[in-house]
Amino acid sequence: MFKYLHRSTLLLQQQSSSFLNSPAAQTQFMRMSAQYFSITPGVFHDPTQNKYQENRMLFFSDPTPEKKHQAVKPRTIKDIKKIQSFVKEYRSVPGKSLNESIKSMAKRDEGFNEFLKNFKAKNEQGWSNIIDLTQEEQEARLLEKSPDYRKNEMIMMEEFRRRKNLQRYYELMKEKHKLRMKARGKKHKYYDMDDLAVEAGTQYPQAGPERFFTPTKEETFNPNEFTLMFMDSDSVTNVTALNRTNHRRILLFIGNSNGLISYGMGKGVDYELAFEDAYKTLKKNLIILDMCQLNTSPEPMFARHNDYQIRIFPQETPNYWGHPVIWHMLMNTGFFHCRFAVKSRKRDPYSLVYAFVKAVSPNKSLTTIAQTRSMKSHQVSFGNTTTRKSGQHAFK
């Protein structure tokens, strides 16, 4: 019996060795190894999962050779896509994704902050107001303010405006007193100065961007009546085969709160040259709106530029909440009987300005509308009453 068992084991060994040496066995072994091991070193695929399945597992081996038996926690492709979508969709600032915030922060330049600081120090008295709107919109912070805080803020702004007007009143009375003393043939000791020195000082303009604010002969443009708003500032690069040139850009918008607006974009090597170019363009693009103080926006207005859409509706009491940039632009244009709605997928200040100017340009006063329709205007009513009649006007 032992002989028969020994013979059977020998036959099995011979058959197994002959089977392993056969081409069919080698082919089957290669197929099994290809299923369990990938070509990339250190990466093993689970054979139970489909190759093109979204949530297949990726087992990354530990790079340290002394801990080969340990494996890093597996991550799926679905988890990696979640991280990518988080970077694209996470809202660090209201209305902007984390990806857009990083790009906008990379575009910012400390040179513009230094330029704006020096510009305000030199020319703040030459303008009615200077507003920096180049930073991101803070709609969430505005909406988080309580009614009492908003009321106190409006009272504070009104007090600042009153003090500024009072200072201008004192300066005006001082100039009138100077002219009165000059007409009488007398000179006050504070104005005792050589006329030739005064003429020589005013003959040559100052250096820097402020030289453009001095009105020339037969020029009626007075910056003291306008509010200057910096809408956007960034840097652009022109890449050629031989060189790479960097330029600075500035977008401006002005308004006198009485239907006179303008905008301009400038480009230069630095921010001062870009502002000079934008200021020259701004003086060419002056737009006069047909406006009546009894009802500044009697008809609905709509316009769009690229992806940016804006709608302005008539309303008895103003409602500026929702978009700080449009709020400042409407107030400095002179619209006090309106509400608005904007729609855009991303922040584009150039499309915003173009759409706003396109929307408000066809505005008509009550007199013009009455003459066009051959009727008399004797009463103003609002079809869509969104506020009560007892509501206080924001600038009353």
C-alpha positions in Angstrom: 0.0 0.0 0.0 2.9 2.3 0.8 4.3 1.7 -2.7 1.1 2.7 -4.3 1.0 6.0 -2.3 4.6 6.8 -3.1 3.9 6.2 -6.8 0.8 8.5 -6.7 2.7 11.4 -5.1 5.5 11.1 -7.6 2.9 11.2 -10.4 1.3 14.3 -8.9 4.6 16.1 -8.6 5.5 15.3 -12.2 2.1 16.4 -13.4 2.3 19.7 -11.4 5.8 20.5 -12.5 4.9 19.8 -16.1 1.7 22.0 -15.8 3.7 24.9 -14.3 6.2 24.7 -17.1 3.5 24.7 -19.7 2.6 28.0 -21.6 -1.0 27.9 -20.4 0.0 28.0 -16.7 2.4 30.9 -17.3 -0.2 32.9 -19.1 -2.8 32.3 -16.3 -0.2 33.4 -13.7 0.6 36.6 -15.6 -3.1 37.4 -15.8 -3.5 37.0 -12.0 -0.5 39.1 -11.3 -1.7 41.9 -13.6 -5.0 42.0 -11.7 -3.5 42.4 -8.3 -0.4 44.6 -9.1 -0.2 47.7 -11.2 2.7 49.0 -13.2 3.1 52.1 -11.0 5.3 51.2 -8.0 3.8 51.6 -4.6 0.1 51.7 -5.9 -2.2 48.7 -5.6 -5.7 48.5 -7.2 -8.5 46.5 -5.7 -9.5 43.9 -8.4 -13.1 43.8 -7.2 -13.7 47.4 -8.3 -14.1 48.5 -11.9 -11.2 50.4 -13.5 -13.4 53.3 -14.5 -15.6 53.3 -11.4 -15.6 56.7 -9.7 -15.2 55.5 -6.1 -12.5 52.9 -6.7 -9.9 52.7 -3.8 -6.3 53.8 -4.2 -4.0 52.2 -1.6 -0.8 54.2 -1.3 2.1 52.4 0.4 4.1 54.1 3.0 7.2 55.8 1.5 9.3 54.8 4.6 11.0 51.4 3.9 11.1 50.4 7.6 7.3 50.5 7.8 6.3 48.6 4.7 3.7 46.6 6.5 1.7 49.7 7.3 -0.5 51.4 4.6 -1.7 54.9 4.4 -5.5 55.4 4.9 -7.1 54.8 1.5 -8.7 57.8 -0.3 -11.3 57.5 -3.1 -11.4 59.6 -6.2 -14.7 60.9 -5.0 -13.1 62.4 -1.9 -10.4 64.0 -4.0 -13.1 65.6 -6.2 -14.8 66.8 -3.0 -11.6 68.7 -2.0 -11.4 70.2 -5.5 -15.0 71.3 -5.4 -14.4 72.8 -1.9 -11.7 75.0 -3.3 -13.9 76.1 -6.2 -17.2 76.5 -4.3 -16.2 77.5 -0.7 -17.3 81.0 0.0 -14.7 82.7 2.1 -16.2 86.1 1.1 -19.9 86.4 0.4 -20.4 86.0 -3.3 -16.9 84.8 -4.1 -15.4 81.3 -4.0 -12.0 80.5 -2.4 -10.4 80.1 -5.8 -11.6 83.6 -6.9 -10.5 85.1 -3.6 -7.0 83.7 -4.0 -6.8 85.1 -7.5 -8.1 88.5 -6.5 -5.7 88.7 -3.6 -2.8 87.8 -6.0 -3.8 90.7 -8.2 -3.7 93.3 -5.4 -0.7 95.5 -5.3 0.6 97.4 -2.3 1.6 100.2 -4.7 -2.1 101.1 -5.2 -2.7 101.4 -1.5 0.3 103.7 -1.2 -0.8 105.7 -4.2 -4.4 106.1 -2.8 -3.0 107.1 0.6 -0.9 109.9 -1.0 -3.7 110.9 -3.4 -6.2 111.4 -0.5 -3.7 113.3 1.5 -3.0 115.8 -1.4 -6.4 116.0 -3.1 -9.1 115.3 -0.5 -10.0 119.0 -0.3 -10.4 119.2 -4.1 -13.2 116.6 -4.3 -16.6 116.3 -2.6 -15.7 112.8 -1.5 -13.3 110.1 -2.4 -14.4 106.5 -2.1 -12.3 103.3 -2.5 -14.5 100.5 -4.0 -11.6 98.3 -5.2 -11.9 96.0 -2.2 -14.4 93.1 -2.1 -18.1 93.8 -1.4 -19.1 93.2 2.1 -22.8 92.5 1.7 -22.9 90.0 4.6 -21.4 92.6 7.0 -24.0 95.2 5.9 -26.9 92.7 6.4 -25.6 91.7 9.8 -25.9 95.3 11.1 -28.7 95.9 13.5 -31.3 98.7 12.8 -29.9 100.7 15.7 -26.4 100.4 14.4 -27.5 101.5 10.9 -29.4 104.5 12.4 -26.4 105.6 14.4 -24.1 105.2 11.4 -26.5 107.4 9.3 -26.6 110.0 12.0 -22.8 110.0 12.2 -22.4 110.4 8.4 -24.9 113.2 8.4 -22.9 114.9 11.2 -19.7 114.6 9.2 -21.4 116.0 6.1 -22.8 119.0 8.1 -19.3 119.7 9.5 -17.7 119.5 6.1 -20.3 121.9 4.7 -19.8 124.2 7.7 -16.0 124.3 7.0 -16.7 125.2 3.4 -19.1 127.9 4.6 -16.3 129.4 6.7 -13.9 129.3 3.8 -16.5 130.9 1.5 -17.1 133.7 4.0 -13.3 134.2 4.3 -13.0 134.6 0.5 -15.9 137.1 0.5 -14.3 139.1 3.2 -11.0 139.1 1.3 -12.8 140.4 -1.8 -14.6 143.1 0.2 -11.4 144.3 1.8 -9.7 144.4 -1.7 -12.6 146.4 -3.1 -12.2 149.0 -0.3 -8.5 149.4 -1.1 -7.4 147.8 2.1 -5.5 144.6 2.8 -5.8 142.5 5.8 -2.6 141.6 7.6 -3.2 137.9 6.9 -3.4 138.6 3.2 -0.4 140.9 3.1 1.5 139.2 0.3 3.2 140.4 -2.8 0.9 140.2 -5.9 3.8 139.1 -8.1 4.6 136.2 -5.8 0.9 135.1 -5.9 0.8 135.3 -9.6 4.1 133.4 -10.0 2.8 130.7 -7.6 -0.4 130.2 -9.6 1.2 130.4 -13.0 2.8 127.0 -13.0 0.7 123.9 -12.1 1.8 121.6 -9.3 3.6 118.3 -10.0 1.7 115.0 -9.8 -1.9 114.0 -10.7 -3.3 117.1 -8.8 -2.3 119.4 -11.7 -5.2 118.1 -13.7 -7.7 119.3 -11.0 -6.8 123.0 -11.6 -9.4 124.3 -14.0 -7.9 125.8 -17.1 -9.2 128.9 -19.0 -12.9 128.6 -20.1 -13.3 125.3 -18.3 -16.4 124.8 -16.2 -15.5 121.3 -14.7 -15.2 121.7 -11.0 -14.0 118.6 -9.1 -15.4 120.0 -5.8 -18.9 119.2 -7.0 -18.2 115.5 -7.7 -17.6 112.4 -5.7 -14.7 110.3 -7.0 -14.9 106.5 -6.8 -12.1 104.1 -7.5 -14.0 101.1 -8.9 -11.1 98.8 -9.6 -7.3 98.6 -9.8 -5.2 95.7 -11.1 -2.1 94.9 -13.1 -2.0 93.4 -16.6 0.9 91.8 -18.4 1.6 91.9 -22.1 3.9 89.0 -23.1 5.7 89.2 -26.4 8.5 87.1 -28.0 11.2 89.4 -26.7 9.8 91.1 -23.5 7.2 91.0 -20.8 5.6 94.4 -20.1 3.5 95.1 -16.9 0.9 97.9 -16.8 -1.4 99.2 -14.1 -5.1 99.8 -14.7 -7.6 102.0 -12.8 -11.3 102.3 -13.3 -13.0 105.6 -12.1 -16.6 106.7 -11.7 -17.8 110.2 -10.6 -21.2 111.8 -9.9 -22.5 115.1 -8.5 -25.8 113.7 -7.1 -27.7 115.9 -9.6 -27.7 113.8 -12.8 -24.1 114.4 -14.1 -21.9 111.3 -14.2 -18.9 110.0 -16.0 -16.5 107.1 -16.0 -13.0 106.4 -17.3 -10.4 103.6 -17.5 -6.7 104.4 -17.6 -3.5 102.4 -18.2 0.1 103.2 -17.4 3.4 102.0 -16.1 2.5 103.0 -12.5 -0.7 104.0 -10.8 -0.1 107.8 -11.1 0.2 107.5 -14.9 -2.8 105.2 -15.0 -4.9 107.7 -13.0 -3.8 110.6 -15.3 -5.0 108.6 -18.3 -8.3 107.6 -16.6 -8.9 111.2 -15.6 -8.5 112.5 -19.1 -10.9 109.9 -20.4 -13.3 110.7 -17.5 -13.5 114.4 -18.6 -14.5 113.3 -22.1 -17.2 110.9 -21.1 -19.5 113.3 -19.1 -23.1 112.3 -19.3 -26.0 114.6 -18.4 -29.2 112.8 -17.3 -32.7 114.2 -17.8 -33.8 114.2 -14.1 -36.6 115.7 -12.0 -36.1 116.1 -8.3 -39.8 115.3 -7.6 -39.3 111.9 -9.1 -35.8 111.0 -10.1 -36.7 107.6 -11.8 -40.3 107.7 -13.0 -39.9 104.6 -15.3 -38.3 101.2 -14.9 -34.8 100.8 -16.4 -33.0 97.7 -17.5 -29.6 97.0 -19.1 -27.0 94.2 -19.3 -23.4 93.9 -20.3 -21.9 90.5 -20.8 -23.2 88.5 -17.8 -24.1 91.5 -15.6 -27.7 92.5 -15.5 -29.2 95.5 -13.6 -32.9 96.5 -13.1 -34.0 99.8 -11.5 -37.6 100.2 -10.5 -39.4 103.4 -9.3 -40.3 103.5 -5.6 -41.5 106.3 -3.3 -38.8 105.7 -0.6 -35.3 104.5 -1.7 -34.0 101.0 -0.9 -30.3 100.7 -1.5 -29.6 97.6 0.5 -28.2 94.6 -1.3 -25.1 95.8 -3.2 -22.8 98.5 -1.8 -21.2 99.5 -5.1 -24.6 100.1 -6.8 -25.7 101.9 -3.7 -22.9 104.4 -3.9 -23.4 104.8 -7.7 -27.1 105.5 -7.4 -26.7 108.0 -4.6 -23.9 109.9 -6.3 -25.9 109.9 -9.6 -29.0 111.4 -7.9 -31.5 108.6 -7.9 -33.6 108.9 -4.6 -36.9 107.2 -5.7 -35.9 103.7 -6.7 -35.0 100.2 -5.8 -32.7 97.9 -7.8 -31.9 94.3 -8.5 -28.6 92.9 -10.0 -27.7 89.5 -11.3 -24.3 88.2 -12.1 -22.3 85.0 -11.7 -19.0 86.7 -10.9 -17.6 90.1 -9.9 -16.7 92.2 -13.0 -16.4 95.9 -12.2 -16.1 96.9 -15.9 -19.3 95.1 -16.8 -20.9 96.7 -13.8 -20.0 100.2 -14.8 -21.0 99.7 -18.5 -24.3 98.1 -17.5 -25.1 100.9 -15.0 -24.3 103.7 -17.5 -26.3 101.9 -20.2 -29.3 101.6 -17.8 -29.5 105.2 -16.5 -28.7 107.0 -19.7 -32.2 106.8 -21.2 -33.8 108.2 -17.9 -36.4 110.9 -18.5 -38.0 113.5 -16.3 -41.7 113.9 -15.6 -41.8 116.9 -17.9 -40.3 115.1 -20.8 -42.6 112.1 -20.4 -45.6 114.4 -20.3 -44.6 116.2 -23.4 -43.9 113.0 -25.2 -47.3 111.5 -24.3 -49.2 114.9 -24.8 -50.6 115.0 -21.3 -50.3 117.1 -18.2 -48.5 115.7 -15.2 -50.4 116.7 -12.0 -50.0 113.7 -9.8 -47.3 111.1 -9.1 -48.3 107.6 -7.9 -46.5 104.3 -7.5 -48.1 101.1 -8.8 -45.9 98.8 -6.7 -46.1 100.1 -3.2 -43.3 98.3 -1.2 -43.1 100.8 1.7 -45.6 102.7 3.8 -46.3 106.3 3.3 -45.1 107.0 6.8 -41.6 105.7 6.0 -38.8 108.2 6.6 -36.7 109.3 3.6 -33.1 108.3 3.9 -31.9 111.8 3.4 -34.7 113.8 4.9 
